[in-house]
Amino acid sequence: MHLLDLPLELLDQIFSDAVEDRTFKRVMRLRLVNSQFRCLTDEAIFSSRMLDDVAFDPEINLNCAEQHDSPWILYLRTYMGRRIYQERNEKTMRGQYRQVAEYLWVAGSKVFPGLTFDDCIYDLAGVTFFINSSLETSALLKSTSCKDSFSQPQLATLFLNAVVYMGLEPFAKALISEDANDYWQCPTVAASTKPCFRRLIEMASYRGHLGLVEHLVQVEKKMQHRTWSYMSASTASSILRYASIGGHLAVMEYALDNSNLLNEHLTSMTRRNLGTALSYTHSPDVYRRLAAILEQGLDPFETTTRDDVYSRLDLAARQGNTEMVRHLLRQDLCLNQPGAHTNAEPLPHKQG
């Protein structure tokens, strides 16, 4: 018996619990020792052994791209697609997801003639890991009531995200305006926020849709009223991170060629993104360029902001610079008051 052949009510609980606490193996063991399902325990656990090697980090969000090809995510994505496909009540959350998948099938078939309804549902499940929190995903799995339905703006946002994820370029460009005053052409998505827009860029990068990445970067620059020809360091690092995980060299080269990372101040988040890209890339040229960016112009003792401190620690650790790591960690004040250890005299303690 395969894991996905267990009763649906049990699987809903297993997967929703696992999404919420990131400990799939523990949830499996707890759920499957229930006497009601004891006859299924041995076979189901045996068929899920491939999941035993998956490392779970409670600090990692469900939408962490590094997790997308793990056995755990592939199992969850397959199961979500199956549940969405089986849902017939259009007023539940899963039923609404199914409707969105039907719209995607109609629209996508005009771009990709061989696209199937199953493809749309599977990709829609993949989009979930980019735009939804763990609790929202859990609610989607457990939803049986019409009271938990999505609002129309939420569904419109889901559709737009799926269009970008699937690479339906003509529809994405029609929906996303380049007008700085009205960057959402789709009126029901007007309530969407700018962080959601960055997520679109990350999805397009992860999936390797270069044309969409170029379009979205131009839209973002107009939204931010940027007059420079280069994209921001934050945008470039996000593209590099997600494109490297997805293995899309052309997208990475675009981000490097159209940014000025060598001459911009890099925050700790930007450096972490670049560090991830450095770890995943298989291109010697891209690796060399990323390494040069991360190593350029750094005075490891110049820690004037909290971001600088963490960046120095991150860089020193990756380079195996034990002395620098020890130096930074020995400074009691450097993490609480970045830059304090650069003073000739220690800072006085505040009274009271």
N, C-alpha and C positions, 0 to 999 in steps of 0.2 A: 504494500500500500504506500502510495506517495503522500508526502506531507500535505499537499493541497487537496487530497481526497478525504480529509477529515471533515466532520460536520461543520457547516458554515458558521453556526452560532459559536462553536468552539474556536474556529479560526479567526473570526472577528475579534474575539476577546484576546486571543494570543497575539495577533499582530498589533492591535491597538495598545495593549499593555506594553509590548516591546517597543513601539514607537515612543511611548511616553517615558520609559525609563532606560532605554538603550541597552537592555540586557536580555537579548533574545533567548540565549541559552537557558538563563535562569527561569524565564517565563515559560519556556517550553517544558522544563522539568517540573515546575510547579503545576502547570495546567494538565499535563499528561499523566500525572500520578492520581488524578481524580478517578475514583473507583468506577464512575459512570463510563469512562473511556479506557479502562485498564486493558481491555482486549486489543486496543489500538496502539498502546504505548510503545511496545518494542519496535514494531514495524515503522511507526512514524518517526521515532527518535533515530532509528538506523538510517532512514532516508534523509534525515536532516544533519547527518554527521559532517557534511561539507561546511556547515555553518560553524563548527566548533573552532575553526582556525581564524574566525573573524574577530578582530580586536575592536572592542567597543570603548569609546571615550565619552563619558557623560558630559564633557564640556563641548563636544562637537555638535553643532546644529544638524538637523536632518538635511538641510539644504547644502551641506558641505560637499562640494563637487568631488573631493577626493574619495568619497564614499560611494559614488554613483555606480561603479562597476563591481562593487563588492557582492559576494553571494547573498548577503543579507538584503541589500537594496534590490537586487534582481528578483529575489523571492517576493519581497514586499510589492515591488512594481507589478510583477506578474499577478499576484493575488488581487491587488487593487483593480487592475484591468479586468480581471475575471468578474469581480463583484459589480463593477460599473456596467459591464456587458449584460449581466443577469438582471439588473434593476429595471423594473417595468413601471414603477410609480414615479411619474414625472415631477412630483412635488417634493420628493426627498432630495437630499444633497447628492446622492449617487445618481438619482434620476436626472437631476439638473446637469451633472457631469456628462451623462449619456447624451443629453440634448446638445451640449456644446460639441461633443465628439461628432455628432451627426452634421452639425454646421461645418465643422472642419473637414469632414469627408466631402461634402458638396463643394466647398471652396478649394480644398486641396486637390481634388481630382482634376481641376482645370489646369493646375500647375504640374502635378505628377499623375499622369493617367493611370498608372498601375497602383495607386494608393488604395488601400482597403480600409474598411471600417475598423477592423482589429488594429491596424497600424495607428489609426487616429486615437483609439482608446489607450493603447500602450504608450504613445507619446504624451497623451494628456496626463497619464499617471506619472510620467517622467517630469513633466512641468511642475507637478505638485511639490516635488522636492526642492524646487527653486523658489517657489513663491509662498509656500505654506509653512506655518510653524508645526511643531510636533503635535500640539493639542488639536489644531485644526485638522491635521491628517487623521488623528485618532478619531475625531468626531465624524469625519467622512466615512471611516470604516464601520463605525457603530451606528450610524444614522438609520433610524427606522421611522422617525416621526417627521411629519410635514412642518412641524414648528421650527425645525432646525435649518430651514432652507437658506440658500444664499440670496443676497440682494441682487438686483439687476446690475448695479455698478461692479459688484464682485464678479459676476458672470462675464461681463464685458471685459474686465481686466484679465480674467482667466483665458478668454478667447484670444485676446491680443497677445498674451504671453505665449500661448500655444502656437499662434501664427509665426511668431519669431523663432520659437524653439524648433518648429518643423521646417523653417526656411522657406515659407510661402512669401517670397520677397515682394511680388506685386501687391499683395494684400497688406503686408506690413507697411510698405511705403505709402499706400493709400490711407491707412489708418493713422499713421504717425506723421504729423505735419512738420515742416521745417520752419514754420512761422514762429518766431520767438514768443509772440503774444498768445498763440493758441497751438501748443505743440501736440495736443491730442485732437485729432479730427473726429474721433469717435466720441460723441457727446456724453454718453453714459459713463465714460472713463474719466471724465473731467475731474473727479475727486481723487484720482490717483496722485501719489506724491512722487517727488523726484528720486528718492531712494528706489522706488519701484522701477523708475526709468533706468537706473544703473543696473538693476537686475536684468533688464532686457539686453543690455550690452554684454553682460556676463554670459547669458544664455547663448546669444548669437556666437560669442567667442568660443564657448565650450563645444558648440555643435559645428564650428568651422564655417559659418555663413559669412564670408568676407564682405560680400556686397552689403549685407545688412549691418555689419559692424561699421563699415565706412559711413553709411547713411545715419546710423544712430549717433555716431561720434559728432557728425556735423550738426545734428539736431541738438545734442547736449551743449555744444559750444554756443549755439544761438540762445539756448535757454539761459546759459550763464553769462551771456553778453561778452564772450571772449572774442577779442579782435586778433589774437595771435594765430599764426598758422598751425602751431603745435597744439595737440591735445594736452590736458593736464596730466601731471605725474600720477595722480590718483587713478584717473581713467586708464592710462597706459598700463599701470601695474595690474589693474583688475583684468584687463584684456590678456596680458601676458600670462597671468596665473591660470585663468580658465582655458585659454587656448593651449597652453602647455599640457594641462591635464588631459584635454581632449586630443592632443597630438596633432595640432594644426599649425604647421610651420609658417604657412603664408600669412595667417592672421598675426602670428608673433612678429614676423618681419614687418608687417604693416605698422604695428604698435611701436616698434623700435625706430622705424624710419620717420614716423610722424609725431615723435615726442622729443623732448629735450631733457631726458632723464639725467644726463651727465652734468647738467648745469643747474638743476633744480634741487631745492632742499627736500629731502626724502623723509617723510614721517615713518614711524615704526610700522604702521600698517602697510605703507607702500613698500618698505623693505621686506616685510614678511611675505607680501605677494611676490616680490621679485625673487626672494629666496625659494619660494615654492616653484616658481617658473624655472629657476636654475636647477632644481632637483629633478624636474620632470622632463626637461628638454633633451632630445637626442641629437640635436644639431650642434656640431662643434663651433660653428660660427656664432650662432645665437648664444651658446654657452659662454663663449669668450666675451661677447658684448655685454651680457648680463653681469658677468664677473667684474668687468671693468667698471660698470655703473655702481655696483655694490662696494667696490674698493676705492672709488675716486674720492679724493679730497677729504679724507676722514682724519680728524685729530681725535683719537680715542679718549683723550683727557678733557676734551671740550664738551661737557655735558650740561647744557644750559636749560634743557627742558626734559620733562619725563620721557617724551618720545626719543630724545637723544640717548638717554640712559639705556632704555630698552634696546635701541638700535645697536649701541656699542656692545651690549651684552650678547645680542644675537650674532653680530658679526664676529666677535671674539670667539664665541662658542663654535660657530661653523668653521672658522679657520684653525681651530685647535690651539688658540692662544691662551694657554692655561694661566700664565702670569696676569694677563689683562683681566680674565674672568675673576681671578682671585682678588685683584686690585679693586675691581668694581664692587664685588660682593663684600669686601672688607669695609667699605665705606658705609657706615651705619646710616649716614644722612643721605647718601646719594639716591636711594629709592624714595625716601619720604620728602626730601628737599633737593631735587636734582641740581647739580652745580655747586652744592655746599662744600664739597671736598676740594674744590679748586681754590678756595680762600686760604690765605696764609694762616689765619687763626680760625679755630672751630667756632661755629655760630653759638651764641649764648642761649641757654635754655630760657624759654618764656616762663615768667612767674605766674603762679596761680593755676 
